Amino acid sequence: MAARALEKPRRLLLAVLLIGVPLAAALAAGWAAADAETDLRARAHAQLALYDANLRAELERHAAIPLALAQDAEVAALLSDPTPERVDRMNRKLEGIAQALGASAFYIMDSSGLTLTASNWNAPATFVGQNFAYRPYFRMAIERGEGHHFALGTTSFIPGYYTAHRVMAENRTLGAVVLKVGFERLERAWAPGQEKLLVTDRDGMVFVTNVEEWRYRALPRRLPLTPPPVPDEGLDVLPWAFGGASDRIAVAGNGTERRYLLSSVAVPGGDWTLHSLTGLEPVTARAQIAGLLAAAAVALGAVAAYALALRRVAMTERLALQDEARAELERRVAEATAELRETENELTQAAKLAALGQMSAGIAHEINQPLAAMRSYADNAVVLLERGRMESVRTNLGEIAELTDRMAAITRQLKGFARRASGTLGPVSANGAVAQALSLLEARLRRDEVAVETDLPEPAVWVVGEDVRLQQVLVNLIGNAADAMRDAPVRRLRIVLTAADGAALLSIADSGTGIRESDLPRLFVPFFTTKEAGEGLGLGLSISHGIVEDFGGNLTAANRQPDAPDGSDTPPASGAVFTLRLKTTEQPS
Ligand code: ADP
């Protein structure tokens, strides 16, 4: 039963574990990832702005130096007349300044773009003698007085920021002073950062970066930039792959693949773009944690629900078991009751048979004695008749008639026993029945010197019963009392009648021998008697009991106690009390 009841919860649990848990994990992970990515993107942009400012500050740091030098009379003199001494002196001066500033190069060009003197005059790849007229910063400086440009050095191939200032004398353009600042310092400052940073030129080539192996490699064409980079043929492309969103890239390296968020910003004053790559690990971590938490929560919930279902099934089962046990108990009680009834029936049967035996013996004894006497009276009468003694014959016949009367009395009793259930019930005056019974027995009670006390209420109490039979019961009880008191020193009979709550109680108490405790339970059994043979058949109480039950009442016997409830002021120490309980009824009108 449990297995069947648990099948549904078990299937549900399995479904939740197999489908619900991964689904919840995926949903939570997706939601957390989106949330974390938004955060990360905002942070990356803020960071990028900072790097941008950083980059610009670095570039502007020495922007005033070329301006100052452009005002220098020595420079103007040099440009007007570049004698070897002037060139030499200026070379050393520029070298000194460049060293002090940490700049890549510091040089002076004439109005045709030819470099006359440079801080790297002494280096193999010196700018001296080179013409950079085509460089935008030069053109801008000549035209507008000042020019800026990011570029890769054509001679050195070292990227730098060029700041150029025009040199004028008497409204004549003499040339330009140019300072090139490298990014080594900046790159060193960026190196420990979490982000990977790179600056690309118009062609998408990386010039400045804190990832050494990316320098001079090209951005992939697919980079979502406007305008898109046009990498030179033959340039190494960065090992980037683009994932789902346009700003997400995967970078291969060392056999692993790291994923980044790409943010880009154009650097003003050039065609350069600053990019930052921010690791997506926090997003993944947050997604994983959220997924795990959601999975755990759903799994836990499912298991808890299952446990609850288990408990419910167990409880139902326990209740069913209890029901079964109760049913089994009831069945056993019914069985035992049936057995008991059977035994009782058997016992009753045995008691009936015993009673029948007793009765037969009693009747045989009662009848045999008068029969034997009648026989001898009859025999004697025949002899007396032959002798002509008529008077004696008459006496004998009188004895015979008396004996037949006694036998008739015995059979009358038997008939009464057989007839006890007949008759119709009606209102009977209990007071009247008591008076009648006492008057029937008056002669005997007087002969035995029995003191009779009655306590009967007025008006009379009416009970359910039958006149003659109630009298029969009372005659029997009073007769028995008189029998019991025959040899007693005090012979007192007390009859008390009370009525309350629809019941009348009629008690007949005597000061006789009382009843042996062992006899009390069988007092009402037919043919139970303690009297000598010929004095009692043992039917009186049995018949009385039956009659009273027919009336819907009951008859009980007890021994009187010193404070017996009969109300006597001086109760005898012993004696029996019989109590009739009858239903009261309305007095007939
Ligand atoms: P019987 O009078 O023929 O013996 P009953 O059925 O009237 O038959 O009484 C049965 C027995 O109950 C009596 O033999 C006697 O032992 C006992 N009994 C009845 N009434 C009294 C009484 N008032 N006091 C003592 N014993 C009594």
Residues whose N, C-alpha, C, O or C-beta is under 5 A from the ligand:
A	BS01	ADP	N480 A481 A484 G512 G514 I515 L523 F528 T529 T530 K531 E535 G536 L537 G538 L539 G540 L541 S542 A576
